[in-house]
Each structure stands twice: as structure tokens, then as C-alpha cells.
């Protein structure tokens, strides 16, 4: 059907015409949701990542989110992943709510985790990413990209559209490094799960990684997988492949914040036509974040790239852990934006932000035992 | 739609009324195809299995079939898996043909392989099965069953029906052992990929395994997973879980010969109602095999169990490797029967055996370089 206007649950940035064209193609259809999880030692550098109780625990956030999505509880850690010191719970709760309401199939892809999640997952031969400071972050990047491409094609064999997303702590730092190596960015515009985005620490870590890899800004313009190999993370490698493989046949929604911009940047540097078959799907919190600029990043990749966001608003939630999103905490992750956008799409707009929030409140009480 | 008669491409054995009821429910719908691959050291006992060039190579048949299904070529061995000395190629070629024509999504599940397939696959934490002679064939059987159950539920979240199948050499021997331990069978009625079914060797191997496990016929009636643990294989554990998990929500087709009877026997011993939501899908060759009796085995499990088979006939094929099926070679494997039955279902009968054979001839020439 030809979609002429969006329901209030969704907002558009970037190329609105491209967004409406792809949304029209999949409006009212259920897609397949995937979340690629991993660990990078970059997140264990103190101060880089808040996505986990301690720097060491950030390595378990990916696998813990995977378990939560599949089982409704975690195995590799106690309780759900939280951001300290406030204990704000993982955005995976929003993801689960959106998946439950829409009835979408979901699959976990293990790009390389510190501890393998205790659930069935797609194995692509990944290993934990090294710290980008080494300049040799993902030695298997090219192989992971190829496996990702095959996996994207497998899902695209018979689905209306694919949602690709991530949970890997430290991922905005590796995203920044990857995009600087490719030349998408010359400055630090990436987001953070903390409202106190540690931009200087992240920039310095990235510059050290680039230096140790013998790279300058834009060095990897013609070999984007080298950027991932040197200063990226395993999720970027796998997801870039999945996007390219799946988008040969079906539209792809990249669910996530500036980490997914890095995935798009890599994929588009390999195949520039990919931007015509994808939507970047995220949250209102990310688009409105004063400490990052996802719109600028995406337009640097391509002015034709559409960005669709879910207008979730937690300001009236009774739970402090959710209200915190309105103060700039978390904002994205575990494909919560993409899954919510897809839930609205799948129901042709009948599922609203209010429905998703109501579902999430129930989940919040059950999972957190409130 | 209410289906009143079957197209000539399909045949029914077992409970015809149950078959028509389930077929009516899914007629004209595409399902999701899965193939669970693995290795058991049982297949390396000389003479037990012909599914591979040598006893050692039989350990690679599962992963090689997985690569073939996903990539169209193998990585872990040279060429496609064959049965010696005639070099008859894997039934995976029939599976691929049926999947191509129907456009079904396919996924590989690794239940425990000697060599991990060089493709993206579902990991369920499996390990290579030990020889059943040890009486401790699958120490992780209960864990694999649980992971399989979760995986079945994942696929069932959003699909019309699930096809569960296998490629594991030596699997009819482990199937026989499992079914004797449960008490489904008191005599050797399982099939073989050879027309010279080595029944005595298989029976003796099974009896030795049962003895070393301290089991008698029927000992595991109330604890079927103990049968798998002692004398089964990892595929049986995973697939029994998948059937139970998926059939909570959608119909399941068990694609394969007497190996899948063992899967059904385990699942039905755990949850007897499962037989009302499944179809055993196989080939005409298997049903007509004079050296085994799948109908008797299935009716021992439950008289309510429907068996639907594809009427493929290779007698007029120009290729000796396919003609051999008419002399009793191969007959089943890699879900070729289930995938073909599902192709007919998905097209509401428009895809015929002739269409599948034509597709297979093209594939045969391409893959075997004829």
C-alpha cells in the first residue's frame, strides 16, 4: 500500500521520501528481528562504557541481553544488565515488549562473546573483540563479514524484511573509530549510554587505536573492513555482512543508534547502493540527544539514508528506571528502537507507543519483581 | 482450507485422517525448514554406516551436508558426501531442489559435529556423540533437549509450520538403540542407507551398548532422555526438544526415515499429545523398503501418528547416482522427504515430483560438474 502519512508513534529524519517508499513496501507486514551480541575489551577500559555494573561486567552485557530476550531472564549474570550507579535497566525490556506485541520471530547472533549465552544462538565463528588501542581489534573481521552476508541471505530467503541490531558494550567507541578510519567522521559525534558522554576519553582512545594501527582519518575509505579489523568490533563486521546479504532481496531496518551508523558506513563503503534498501531505525531519545548527532553522521554516510524513530516517551512512567531515559540515560540498544518501529510497521500503525509502554510496564514489574 | 484428496505427488501411511487434518491446516503455506546435523563416533565403527566415503569420513557427512545446503558446495570435505563404492551422492541434492522451488527459509542446527561447518549455524552447545558401545553416548542429552525446546519455540513464534530433519551418519543405529531402550522396538526394523542393511552388526552393536549402559529393552520407558544419554545421538536430543517446543504453537513435520521415528518416540514418551500435532514426512523409497518397516515402527509409537511421503521416482533419471535410489540406496536423509512434502504443501500441490526432479537434474549437473 502507498503510505501517505505516518502515525504519531513514528518520526522521520534524513530522507523522508526514501523512508516513505520503503515503509510503504513493508507496511502491515511482520519482519524477522535479529540481535547481534558480542563483547569488546574496549568496554573494559574504565570510563568508556556505562553499559554494565562495572567495567568488567560490561563484557557480559551482550550475552546477558541475549539470554533476557530469549528466556525472559539472564543466566550469565544475576538480574538484568544495568547502568550504574542508578541501576537503570537494559533497553532490552523495550525490545521484548515490542517483539511480544508484534509477534515477530527473533534470533540471536553471537558475534563473539566473553561468555557464550546459555541459549540457542547463531554462531558465525566470532571471537571477543580486542581493545581498539591495540590497533588489531578484530583479526577475523573479513571472515565475520562473509558469514554475516550468508546469514543475511538465509533470513532473506523468506521474510518480508529483516531487522538487524546489536548489544555490545563499548560499541559507540568502536563505532567512532571505525567511522573515523573510513572517513565518515572527522569529529566525535557518537552517542553514549550515559548523559555524561565521556567524549574526550573516547576520542583519545580512538586516536590511540588509529595511531597504533598506523591509520589516519579516512585511510580505510577504500577498504572499510580494514577499519573494522583494526579499530572496530565483531558486531560491526557481522552486521555489515548481514545488511548487504539480506538487502539483496528484502528491505533491512538497522535498529540502533550511532553504533548502527558505523554498520551502515561500512556496508555503504562496500556497496553504495545499499542505502537505497535500508532504514536506520532508532528512538526519539537518540535523535534528540544534545551530546551526539546521529542525523549528521547519517547524512555524512549518504543524504539518501532514511532515519525513522519511535516516539517513546517515559516521562509519565511511574518507574525511575524508565524516567531516566528522559534525562539522557541509555537511549538505545538491543535494537529497542528498531523493534518498536517494526512493531508499528507490522500492525500498520495500530500498535502505538502507549501500547508498547503498557506492555513494558507489565514486563518491568515481572522481570524486576516490583 | 479443507483438503479432501491428495495430489499424486504425495502418499499417506499411518493415520490418514490425522494427516488430512494437519495438511488442511497448512495447505498452501510455506513453512521454515531446519536440518540438525551432527556426528556420532558410532558411525566410525566399520560396517555400521555407508553415509560417507570411509568410516572416518562418515563423521564429516553432517557438517558437509550443512555446507552444501547453505553454500551450494562443501568446505570440510572435497566434493559432496557420497556412499561408496558406487559414489552415490547425498540426498541433500533433493532437499536443495525442494527448498529452491518452494522458496522456504532454511536453518542449520549444529547438534555436535566432528568439524564445525564453515557457515552460520544455530549453536545449541552440542558435542560429538560418543560410540553407543560406551553406554554413555550423549552426556549432555538433557541440556541439548532443553536448548532444542527453546529453539523450537523461537521458530514457532512466527511461522506456519516447522520442518525438523537430520544429517548424522550412523543415525539409524543410534535410533534403534534409543527405541529399544524406550521399548518402542524389540526387534531391528530400522533402515539403512545401503540396500545391504547390516542388520546383524547394528543389532549386536546396540545390544552391546545397552548392556554397557546397564539397560534392558524398555528400561527407559519413563525416562526417554536417559535412552538418548546412554545410547542415542546428539541429533535425537536436540530434535526431540525442537518438536516439543515448536508443536506447542504450530504443526511440525519430522522429515526423515527411521531416525526421525526415534525423535518422535522420545518426544512422545515425554509428551504423548505431541503425536496429534506432527506429521512424519519421508520418501516413497523408505516406505517401500523391504529391509525396514517404518510403518510398523511409527504405529508402535502411536496408531494416531500420520506418515506422509513424497512419490519421487528416479527410475527414468539419466543419472546412475539417482537411479540407485530405486535399488534401495540412500532412500532418505538431510530431510529430503520432508522438504519435498513441504514443497508440495507450500504450493497447494502445484509443485509436483516431476518439477522437483527437473530442478534436481539441473542441480546435479551444476554441483557434480556433469
Interface residues (C-beta under 8 A of the other chain):
Chain A: X30 X32 X70 X71 X103 X104 X105 X106 X107 X109 X110 X116 X118 X119 X120 X121 X122 X123 X124 X125 X147 X148 X150 X151 X154 X155 X157 X158 X159
Chain B: X30 X32 X70 X71 X103 X104 X105 X106 X107 X109 X110 X116 X118 X119 X120 X121 X122 X123 X124 X125 X147 X148 X150 X151 X154 X155 X157 X158 X159
